[in-house]
Amino acid sequence: MTITFEWRGAATNEEINQLHAEGFEHAYVDDDWTGRLSRFSLGWVTARNEQGLVGFVNVIWDGQAHAFIEDTLVAHRARRQGIGKRLLAVATGKSKEAGCEWLHVDFDDHLKSFYFDACGFRPTTAGLIQLR
């Protein structure tokens, strides 16, 4: 099965909302992803096969040195094929091309091996305040 990766690839709100609900195991929500991406993102990466959208990652930024990985998603039917690793490789390369100095990511503990071992991130000290 051929998978194509595209920086700033076309995707509909419905496609991303479905993938988000599946990836984060929540009910389908009708969010305006295309509006959000155009307002806040440096870019995003889509992964598609013959069945449609199977992967997505969003790269938000501060407009200068810092980019942030958000919403790394791979459809259940397409996992364990290196799609997530390739999504992050494209996002990393494009962030560097844009002049960013740092690429940040936060994640749940069960994803440490993916981000540290497969994708090359390194541990840092960070902080978080839950607002709701």
Contacts in CASP RR format, 6 or more apart in sequence:
PFRMAT RR
TARGET T0000
AUTHOR 0000-0000-0000
METHOD contacts of the structure
MODEL  1
MTITFEWRGAATNEEINQLHAEGFEHAYVDDDWTGRLSRFSLGWVTARNE
QGLVGFVNVIWDGQAHAFIEDTLVAHRARRQGIGKRLLAVATGKSKEAGC
EWLHVDFDDHLKSFYFDACGFRPTTAGLIQLR
1 49 0 8 1.000
1 50 0 8 1.000
2 49 0 8 1.000
2 50 0 8 1.000
3 47 0 8 1.000
3 48 0 8 1.000
3 49 0 8 1.000
3 54 0 8 1.000
3 78 0 8 1.000
3 81 0 8 1.000
3 83 0 8 1.000
3 86 0 8 1.000
4 47 0 8 1.000
4 48 0 8 1.000
4 49 0 8 1.000
5 45 0 8 1.000
5 46 0 8 1.000
5 47 0 8 1.000
5 86 0 8 1.000
5 87 0 8 1.000
5 90 0 8 1.000
6 45 0 8 1.000
6 46 0 8 1.000
6 48 0 8 1.000
7 43 0 8 1.000
7 44 0 8 1.000
7 45 0 8 1.000
7 90 0 8 1.000
7 94 0 8 1.000
8 43 0 8 1.000
8 44 0 8 1.000
9 44 0 8 1.000
9 45 0 8 1.000
9 46 0 8 1.000
10 46 0 8 1.000
11 33 0 8 1.000
11 34 0 8 1.000
11 44 0 8 1.000
11 46 0 8 1.000
11 53 0 8 1.000
11 56 0 8 1.000
12 34 0 8 1.000
13 30 0 8 1.000
13 31 0 8 1.000
13 32 0 8 1.000
13 33 0 8 1.000
13 34 0 8 1.000
15 52 0 8 1.000
15 53 0 8 1.000
16 31 0 8 1.000
16 33 0 8 1.000
16 53 0 8 1.000
16 56 0 8 1.000
17 28 0 8 1.000
17 29 0 8 1.000
17 30 0 8 1.000
17 31 0 8 1.000
17 33 0 8 1.000
18 28 0 8 1.000
18 53 0 8 1.000
19 53 0 8 1.000
19 54 0 8 1.000
19 55 0 8 1.000
19 56 0 8 1.000
19 73 0 8 1.000
19 75 0 8 1.000
20 26 0 8 1.000
20 29 0 8 1.000
20 31 0 8 1.000
20 71 0 8 1.000
20 73 0 8 1.000
21 27 0 8 1.000
21 28 0 8 1.000
21 29 0 8 1.000
22 73 0 8 1.000
22 75 0 8 1.000
22 76 0 8 1.000
23 73 0 8 1.000
23 74 0 8 1.000
23 75 0 8 1.000
23 76 0 8 1.000
24 73 0 8 1.000
37 43 0 8 1.000
37 44 0 8 1.000
37 58 0 8 1.000
40 60 0 8 1.000
41 58 0 8 1.000
41 59 0 8 1.000
41 60 0 8 1.000
41 61 0 8 1.000
42 59 0 8 1.000
42 60 0 8 1.000
42 61 0 8 1.000
42 63 0 8 1.000
42 67 0 8 1.000
42 94 0 8 1.000
42 95 0 8 1.000
42 98 0 8 1.000
42 100 0 8 1.000
43 58 0 8 1.000
43 59 0 8 1.000
43 91 0 8 1.000
43 94 0 8 1.000
44 56 0 8 1.000
44 57 0 8 1.000
44 58 0 8 1.000
44 59 0 8 1.000
44 91 0 8 1.000
45 55 0 8 1.000
45 56 0 8 1.000
45 57 0 8 1.000
45 59 0 8 1.000
45 87 0 8 1.000
45 90 0 8 1.000
45 91 0 8 1.000
45 94 0 8 1.000
46 53 0 8 1.000
46 55 0 8 1.000
46 56 0 8 1.000
47 53 0 8 1.000
47 54 0 8 1.000
47 55 0 8 1.000
47 56 0 8 1.000
47 74 0 8 1.000
47 78 0 8 1.000
47 83 0 8 1.000
47 84 0 8 1.000
47 86 0 8 1.000
47 87 0 8 1.000
48 54 0 8 1.000
48 55 0 8 1.000
49 78 0 8 1.000
51 77 0 8 1.000
53 75 0 8 1.000
54 74 0 8 1.000
54 75 0 8 1.000
54 77 0 8 1.000
54 78 0 8 1.000
54 83 0 8 1.000
55 73 0 8 1.000
55 74 0 8 1.000
55 75 0 8 1.000
55 78 0 8 1.000
55 83 0 8 1.000
55 84 0 8 1.000
55 87 0 8 1.000
56 71 0 8 1.000
56 72 0 8 1.000
56 73 0 8 1.000
56 87 0 8 1.000
57 69 0 8 1.000
57 70 0 8 1.000
57 71 0 8 1.000
57 72 0 8 1.000
57 73 0 8 1.000
57 84 0 8 1.000
57 87 0 8 1.000
57 88 0 8 1.000
57 91 0 8 1.000
58 69 0 8 1.000
58 70 0 8 1.000
58 71 0 8 1.000
59 67 0 8 1.000
59 68 0 8 1.000
59 69 0 8 1.000
59 70 0 8 1.000
59 91 0 8 1.000
59 94 0 8 1.000
59 95 0 8 1.000
59 103 0 8 1.000
60 67 0 8 1.000
60 68 0 8 1.000
60 70 0 8 1.000
61 67 0 8 1.000
61 68 0 8 1.000
61 95 0 8 1.000
61 98 0 8 1.000
61 100 0 8 1.000
64 100 0 8 1.000
65 99 0 8 1.000
65 100 0 8 1.000
65 101 0 8 1.000
65 102 0 8 1.000
66 100 0 8 1.000
66 101 0 8 1.000
66 102 0 8 1.000
66 104 0 8 1.000
67 95 0 8 1.000
67 98 0 8 1.000
67 100 0 8 1.000
67 102 0 8 1.000
67 103 0 8 1.000
67 104 0 8 1.000
68 103 0 8 1.000
68 104 0 8 1.000
68 105 0 8 1.000
69 88 0 8 1.000
69 91 0 8 1.000
69 103 0 8 1.000
69 104 0 8 1.000
69 105 0 8 1.000
72 84 0 8 1.000
72 87 0 8 1.000
72 88 0 8 1.000
72 105 0 8 1.000
74 83 0 8 1.000
74 84 0 8 1.000
74 87 0 8 1.000
84 114 0 8 1.000
85 114 0 8 1.000
85 118 0 8 1.000
85 119 0 8 1.000
88 115 0 8 1.000
88 119 0 8 1.000
89 119 0 8 1.000
91 103 0 8 1.000
92 103 0 8 1.000
92 119 0 8 1.000
95 103 0 8 1.000
96 103 0 8 1.000
103 121 0 8 1.000
105 115 0 8 1.000
105 121 0 8 1.000
106 126 0 8 1.000
106 128 0 8 1.000
107 114 0 8 1.000
107 115 0 8 1.000
115 121 0 8 1.000
116 122 0 8 1.000
116 123 0 8 1.000
END
